[in-house]
Each structure stands twice: as C-alpha cells, then as structure tokens.
C-alpha cells in the first residue's frame, strides 16, 4: 500500500481518537473531571495514611522508593485538598 493512501486513513483514525478518552493516558489525580463519592474520598484518605506510614520508615527506604512515595503523597494530598467537600451554611 502506498504511503499516500495510508496517511489520510491514519489521520482520520487519529481524529476519531481525539474525541474519545484514552484510558491508558488516564491520570486520576490530575483529572479535572472528577466526581468523588464519600467512599472514594475515604479510600483516598486511607491511601494517604498508608503512604504516611510507609514514609515514616525513614532511612530504611531506598532513595528512589522514598522519592516516589513522597510524590504520591504530595499528589494525593493536593487532590484531596482540591476536592474537599464544600460546607453548606
């Protein structure tokens, strides 16, 4: 098949993909389209507590592992802060 006939088909396929979600690219903690339930917040708060427990180990963690856990902790804490439930007066 010639390149000139494949390229338009490829571009058409890419245009179709641009309008759909690509789950492999999903980043839940960076998503702006978030709807959290009480159970979701509770699970994320539990994850945050487990990250804090893991980080409490201090020097027992390899530097890279500690760095990754700290990144996950920051991202999770920021996400929960951004999506805190609004208090009604």
Buried (B, 14 or more C-beta within 10 A) or exposed (E): EEEEEEEEEEEEEEEEEEEEEEEEEEEEBEEEEEEBEEEEBEEBEEBBEBBEEBBEEEEEBEEEEBEEBBEBBEBBBEBBEEBEEEEEE
